[in-house]
């Protein structure tokens, strides 16, 4: 089972790879639907990583 940090790095890598290779993202200032979805996955993974100091809400 991948760790939370592995999931975060994979989500970031997927988003960055898409941003580099997507013709639509390069042609328009607004990201395409796939880029938005990948960014949402990255943000969700980032929220799942425990912060140093361990403050809970």
BELQUIBEL-V204272 format. One record per helix or strand. SS is the DSSP state (H for helix, E for strand). FROM is the first residue (numbers start at 1). TO is the last residue. If there is no record, write none. Layout:
<<SS/FROM/TO> <SS/FROM/TO>>
This chain:
<<H/4/21> <H/23/27> <H/33/47>>
